[in-house]
Each structure stands twice: as C-alpha cells, then as structure tokens.
C-alpha cells in the first residue's frame, strides 16, 4: 500500500512537528528496527535539545498538528497498552481548547439545523462560554410549560467533519502499513484502534448520537440516588445542535469550592468509584471520560456527569469477566482468575492454567501486603494486561477502555480521599453483582436462554445443512476443474501492478525531495 501525495505531505508535516518538539528524543535507536534507527537520528536533529519527557513533548506536538490529532491523543490516553502508562498519563493533560467561532456563526448553524429563527427557539442565546475542537457551548434560556429554564446549547464547529475525515484517512493508511509489516501492530490491532477513534469522532460530530447516549445513561441511573444526568431537550436537538438541562453545581476540579459548599469529600470519592463500577457491571454502559472537568456535584450532593461523546460498552461475557477477575483478586483465588481468562477465550488453550495462575499471584499478593491507602485497582488492571500479553492475550479494546477509565476514576476518587480503601470500596458492588448474576437464579436463567437458542438452531438446521451441501459441491468442482481467470481479469491485474509501481516511484521521489528540503 502506497501513500498518496496528499497523505504523504500531511503525515510528513505531523512527523516534522513531532521531531521538532522532541517526541523521538528519548527513543534508543539501538532498540529500533534497523530501517527506523537512522530516521530517528535524523529526526532528533530538529529537536533542538528538548528532552523533557516523551509524554509532554507529544502533548505539545499534537496540540500544534490540529484538532484531529488532539482527539487522537485523548483517545490514546485510554490505550496505555499502545503508548505505555507514562505517556498515557501525560496525554490525559491534553487540553482540547480552541478560539470560539463567534455567536453569529453559531446562531446561523442553530437556525439552519432546527429550521426556525433563533428567537423562536430560545428566549435568550448568549455568547460562547467554552470552545473546543468539535463544538462550543452557549448558555441560553428556553420556554417550557412550567416557565423559563436555563439550558446548555452545544453547537458543532463549522467544517470540522471534513477535516476529521481527511485526517482519519491518513491514520488508516498508517495503521494498515503498520499491520502489514509489524506483528506487534497486528497484536495491538492498530486498524481496530483507528476504527474505534472513527466511531468516537462520529459520535462527537453527530449530536443526535450523543443525545441518545446521554438519554440511555440517564435511564440507567434514574433510580440511583447518588447520580444525576442532565435531561436532553429533543425538540431543540439535531445533528449539529445539542440542548441539555443546565447544571447548577461545582466541578470536581475545584476541590476547595466543593469543600466550602459543605459536601462530604470522602463520600464523593467513594461515589465516583462505586458509580463507575456499577455502571460498567450492572448496565454494561459507562462514561469513559470521567475526568474532573466532566463531573460536578450538585446541591443535593449527587454526582452529575456531562459530555457523553466517549462511552464504553461491555457485553454480559465481559461483565462477568470483570466481576470474577476483581472478586478473585479480592479473595485471592488466583486459580479462578486464571480459569476465567481461559473460559472467556482470552488466553489461548496452549498455555498452562497453573502457570498463568502463578503469574497472577505475583500481581495479587503484593496488593494484600501493603496499606489499604496504597492499593490501586487501576494499577492492578495495568499489571494484569502486561502479564496477559506474555500469555498471548490479544488486545481487547473494550477492556482496555474500561481499564483506563478505572485509572481516571480512581484518580478522581483519590483526590477527594487519599486514604480510600479500594478493596472495601469495590467489594460491595462486585459482590452484589456476582450474587445476582452468577448465583443459582442466574444459572437457571442462563439454562432457559440456552434451551431457547437450541430450539432456534433446530428450526434452522435443515436450511443450514442444505446450504452446507451446496457449498461443499462447489468447492469439490473447483478442486477438480481448477479456477480460470478471463483474459480481461489478467489484463486488469497487470495494469494494477503497473499503476502500483508508478505510485511507488512517485512516493519515493517525493520522500527524497522532502528530506532534502528539510535538511537544507
């Protein structure tokens, strides 16, 4: 696969900015593939002595390259399995802030999206109060049956979708090249990483989808006294406009103000972590961007979440996996933790359960030998994924997103209660879910579902057997007679090969010219 001129220019620019900011300065060329080592040495000539850490350098570079790369950095902050824990932690500080595009443009977008004049939609529509790469937020007032209410109006930034589309195509090209030539890239599923980023971008640039996520999340937590989600105003929401209930609360980023309002800091820390676990295991749908800026506490002491662009989902299989893993470490049943990995098919059967259990013991036992305040569930999951990689467990993107969200949620919780006992905090949520979903009642329900599936399979069996017989006959015929290609097909293949060679020469020439231009 050859890079086109446009792809090459944009990626070369991104590489140059990264080199200039010192992203590659801390790489050891001796540990790189032979072909890559000279490129890193040349790139470091542009660093100008900047050596203040790859994480900080990457944050600076991504902020300069453009909004798509800011989103990439924020997404990679959820993937420590790719960039490493230190860089992932640094990327959490990447701020998605841009200059606002002005009230007049926002009004035009709102009027076009909703098909009415602004004064017919809102009683008042203020200046932007926050601006990021995807959208900006305005405070407005809307009239409802019970009177005027303040709302938050999120407006999509003009032209952002086209810019994201171009940059995502570049990222797909690089991911495909990486998976073609690197077994490690295939293990990390680089194409799937870009797929996930693309889905996230689609969610963030179509506010109907974000509204649906907020609505589903609100339904899930409606009976939870410690959690609140702002209501969606569907009549004032469309693809480019999202209208939500205005939140009167204190952001968790302002701990002093939270304390001054009289809230119980330890209770808030406990609620953050337990709420996250409850959403992940009970609902299989969790807020995957739970940093302090997206969490508030209202006057009733409830946690209030905003910004539903990045959400995580877990199927029943993954939820059972998570619950049994955490519970197994809590009660120190490492054999059961190992068995769960094998039963889920995450670790190949070629490995030994006993050897895997021994590796898990090396992770779990130190956790029980230290003070409760020093135990980190996020660290536990990080070590777990490091060990599973040694046993050929392929990356599970939904579990990695879960693990990174745990890191962020635990960090927020610790900020409010530095001595938070992670085992005691997680135990009631995990134990309750296991009793409800893995107990006798759950097994009976599983058996009922299995019988229903067998009945469905039986009704489809005759048609399935007929299709299988037809397929076998076709394969047998091909084996006996061979596969023939028409002259037209052969000519097309030859032309494709010639075109590929021409593009290769063009790309190679462009690469040499760019290198000469950079080094002159």
N, C-alpha and C positions, 0 to 999 in steps of 0.2 A: 504494500500500500504506500503510495507516494503522496507527499504533501503538496497541495496546490500552492501557487504563488501567494495568494491571499492568506492561506493558513500559515505558510512559512513566515511571512512578514510579521503577522501578529504574534506568533509564538517566539520568533526571534526577538521582537521588542520586549515581550514578557521576560525572556531569558536574560536579556541585557539588563533590565531593571533589577532583576533578582541578583545578578552578578554584581552590579554597582552597589547594591545595598548590603552585600556581604553574606548572602544566603549560603553560598557554597564555600565560604572561607574556612569553616570548621570541619569540612569533609577531609578525610585522609585519602589522598589519591591512591595510596598503595592498596586500599581495601576495595577500590572500584574495579570494574571490568577494564581490561587493557584499552579498549577503544574510548572509554569515558574519561580515563585519568588525564590525558593531555587536554581535553576540553575543559575540565575543571581547573587545571593550572592556568590556562589562558583566561578563563572567566574570572579567576581571583586577581588577575592584574587590574581589573576595573574596580575592585573592592575598596581601594584607597585606604587600606589598613583597618577597615571596620571589622571588628571581631567581638561584638558584644552579645553574642549568642544567636544561634540559627533561628530560634523562635521569634525574637524581637526583630531580627532582620527580615524574616518572612512577613511579619505583620506590616512593617514599613513598605515592603515591596508590593504586597497585594493591594494595599490601600492606594498605591500610585497607579497600578496597572488598570484598574477600573472596577465598576460595581460587580461584574460577573465574578471576578476573582476575589472580591471581598466575600461574596456568597460562598465561593469555593473554600475560602479559608475558614469561614464559620462552619461550613459543613465538615471540613477535615478536623475541626476541633472535636467533632463527635466520633472520629475514627483514629484513636491512638494506635490501633493495630497497624495502620499505614504509616503515620508520621512519627510515632513514638509518643510516650506520655508527656515528655518535657515540652515538645513542640505543640502538642495538642493543648496543653495547659496555657501556653503562651498565646495560642490563637483565640482562646476564649476572650482575650482582651481586645480583639479586633473590633473596632467601632464602625458600625455602618451608619455614618452621618454624612450628609451632603447639604449643600445650599438648597433652600426651598425654591420651588419654581414659581412661586407667587400665587396670590389669591385669584387673580383674574383668570389665569390658565386653569386653575382648579375649578372655578365656577363653570367655565366652558365645558370641562370634562364631565362635571356632575350633571349639567343641563342636558348634554348630549346623551349620556348614559341613561338618565331617568326620564327623558322626554318631556321635561317641564322646566319652566323658569325657576331660578333659584329661590325667589321669594314665594313661590307656590309650594316649594318643598320644605324650606326651613323658614322659621320666623327671623332667625339671625344666623349669619355664617361668618365666622371670624377669620383672622389671619392664621397661617400655619403655626402650630406650637411645637412641632417636631418634624424633621425631614430625614429620610434615609434613601438608599439607592432605589428601592422599589416604589415607595409611596411617601406621602406626607399626611399629617393628621391635623385636622381643624376642629375647633370647638364650635358647636352650633346649638341652636335651640329649635325644638320641633314641637308642634302642637298635637296632643293626644286627647282622648276622651276625658281623661282626668286632669287636663291642663297642660301647661308648658313643662317640658323636661329638657335638661341638658343632655347632649349626645356627643359622641366622638365620631368624626367622619374621616375615613381613610380614603385618600384619592391616589390612583395609580399615576406614577411619573410618566410623562409623555415619552414615547419612543423606546422605553426600557425593554419591551418584549423583543424587538428586533435585535437590540444589542445582545441580549441574553442568547438568542437563537444562534447568532454568529459565533459567539464565544463557546457555546456548548458544542457546536460542530468541530471547533478546534480541539476541544477536550476529548471528544470521541475519537478523533484521529490519533491522538497521542495514546489513548487507552488501548486502542486496537493494535497499534505498533508495539506497545509495551507487552501486551499479552501474547503477541506473535513471537517475540524474541526472549521473553523472561518467564521462567517457571514460577518465580516468586510473584510476579504480577498476575499470573493466572490463579495462583493460590489466593491472592488478595482480591481477585475478581474486580479488576480495575474498570472494565466496561460496566459492570453492575454498579460500581461506585458512581460513575457518571450518570447511569440510569436513575439512580436514587436522587442525585443532585438535580437532574432534569425534572423529575416528578416534584421535588420540593419547589423548584422555580415555577412550575405550572400552578402549584397550589398558591404560591405567593403572588402570582400575577393574575389570578382569576379569583376575585374576592367572593364570588359565589361559593367557591370550594372552601375558602377559609371560613366563610359564614356557616357552611354546613358542618365543618369540623367544630366550630365554637358551639353550635346548636347541639350536636351529638354529645360533646363533652359536658355541656350544661345539663342535658337529660341524665347523664350518668351520675352526676354529683348532686342532683336535685335534693336527695334525701340526706346528704352529708352536712351536718351542722357546722363543720369547720371549713367548708369550701364554698365559694361563690364564683359564678362565671357570668360576665355581662351578657344581657339579652341582646339578640340580633333584631334589628328593625328591618324585616324583609321588604317592606314597602319602599324603603329608601336604600336598598342594596342591589347592586348589579355587578357586572363583570369588572368594572373599573371603580366602583364606589362601594364602601362597606360602612354601614352605620350601626354603631353599638351604643348600648347604655353607657353613660359617663360614670366613671368610677370615682367616688369620693373616698380616698384612702391615702395611706402613707406608703411609698415604695420601700421595699425591704432593703434597698441600697442605702437608706438613711436610717441606720440603727438608732442613732441618738434621738431622732424625732419619734421613732416607734416607741422607744422607752419613755420619752416625755409625754406621749399620749396615754401612758399608763398600761400598755399591753404587757403580758407575761412573755418575756423573751424566750424562756426555756420551753414554754408551751408552743410558741411559734416554731422554734427549731424542730421540736418533736412532730408537729403537724406537717411541716414541709416534707420530711422523710416518710412518714407513715402515709400521707396522702399520695405521694408518688407510687409507693409500693401497692397501695390499694387500687389505684387506677390501673397500674400495669397488670396485676394479677387478677383482680375481680372483673375489670372491664375489658382488659386487653387493648386499651386505648389510652395513651398517656401523652401529656405535654412534654415534648422532647427538647424544650429550650427554657428550662426552669431557672434562669439566672435571676439575680435580684431585681433587674430592671423590668422583668416581666411578671413580678409578683408584688402584690400590695396587701396591706392589712386594713380592713375597714373598721368602722366604729364598733361593730359587734365582735371584733376580734377574729373574723373569718379571713382566710387566705383568699385573695382574688387574683385569678390568672388572666393575662391578656396575651395577644399576639399568638394566633393559632396556625401560623404558617408551617411550622415543623412539628408534626405529630408522629408518634410511634404506635405501631400495632403489633400485637402478639396473638398468635393463634392459641387454641387450647393446648396443643402439644408444647409450644414454647412456654406457656404459663406454668404448666406442670413441671417442665424442666427447671424453670427459675425457682419455683417454690421448693422443689425437692433438693435442688442444689443448696439454696440458702439454709433450709432446715437441716440438711445433712451436715453442713459445716457447724451450725449452731449446736447440734447434739454430738458432733464429732464422729459421725458414721460415714467414714470416707469410702468404704466399700460400696455403700448405697449410692453415694455421689458418682462413683465411677460407673456403676451399673446404669445409672440414669443416662449418662453420656452414650453408652453403647446401645441402650434400648432406643434412644432417640435417633440413632444412626449418625450421630455427630462425629464419633471416633470410629475408624474402620475396625471391623472384627478381627483383622490380622494382628492387632495388638493384644496384650495381656491385660485383663481387668485388674489383676493383682498388682502388676507393675504401675498401672495408671493410678490405682488407689494409693500406692506408696508415694507417688509424686504429689498427689493431692494432700496427703498427710504432711508433707514438707511445707505446704502452704498453710494448712489449717492450724497445726499445732502451735506455731509461734503466735497466732492470733489469740490463743487462750492463755498464753504465758505473760501477756503484757496487761497494763492497766486498761480498764474499760474505756477511759477517755482517749487512749491511743489506738484503739481498734478502728480500722477503716474498712467498711464494706466495699467501698469503691476500689480500694487497694486490693482487697481480696479478689474481686472480679477481674481486675487487671492482671494479677498474677495467674489467675485461673486461665485466662486466654493465652498467656505466654506459655504455660505448660501444655495446654491442649494443642498448640501449634507444633510442639515437639512430637505429638502423637498424631500428626497429620489431620487435625480437625480443620476443615475448610472454613473460611470466614463466613459467619452468619451475620449479615448486615443488620437484621432486626435486633440481634442480641448485642452487637457492638453499640448500636444507638442506645439501647437500654443501659448498657454499662457506662457510657459516657454521661447519660442523663443522671445516673446514680452518682457519678463523680460530682456533677454540678449541684444536685440536690443535697448531697451530703455536705458540700462546701458551704451552701447557704445555711443548712441546719447548724453546722459547727460555728458559724459566725454569730449565731444567737445563743448557742450553748456550747462553749468549747469543751466541756466535760461530758457531752452527750454520750450515753452508753448505747452504742449501735446495736449490740446483741439484744438488749432489753427492748429497744425501740422497735426493731424489726420483728421480734419473736411473736407478739400477739397477732400481728397482721398475717404473717406467714403461717402460723399455727392454725389460725381461724380458717384461712383459705384451704389448707390441706385437709382439715377435718370435714369441711363442707364439700370439697371436690374430689378428694381421694379416699373418703371413708366408704362405709358399706352402702349408703344411699347412692353415692356417685357411681359405685361399681354396678349396682342394679340398673341405673340409668344408662351406663355405657353398654351393658349387655342388651338392653332394649334397642339402643341405636344400632348395635351390631346385627341383631336379628332383622331389623328393618332394611339395613344395607344388603344383607344376604337375600332377602325377598326381592329387592330391586334387581340384584345381579341375576337371580334365577329367571326373571321375566325377560332380561336382555340376552340371556345365554344363547338361544337359537340363532338370533341375528348375528351375534358375535362370532359363533362357530362358522356360519356361512361366509362372513367377511374374511375370516382367517383362512378358510379353504381356498377362496378366490385368490388371496394374496400369495399363498403357497404355490398355486398353479402358475401364476405369473412369474414368480421367481424361478421356478423349475424351467419354464420355457426360455427365460433369459439365459439361464445356465447352459441349456442345450444349444441354443441358436446364436448366443452372443449378443452384444449390443452394437448396433450400427449407427454411425453418425452420417448425416447427409453432407454432400459437398458444401452446402450453404453453411452448415454448422462449423465445418472445418475452416472455411474461409473467415467466418466470424471470429473463431478462436485465434487465427493467425493475426488478424487485424488488431484484436485486443492486445496481443503480445507486442506488436509493433508500437501501438499507442502508449503502452506502459513503458517501453524503452525510451520513447521520446520524452515523456514526462520525467523519467528518472534523470536524463541528461539535463533537462531544463532546471530541475530542482537542484542538482549538483552544481550547476553553473551559478545559480542564484546564491547558494550557500557560500561558494568561494568568493563571489563579489561582495557579499555582506561581510564576510570575515575580513576581507581587505579593507572595506570601508571602516569597520570598527577599529582596526589596528593602525590605520594611517595617522 
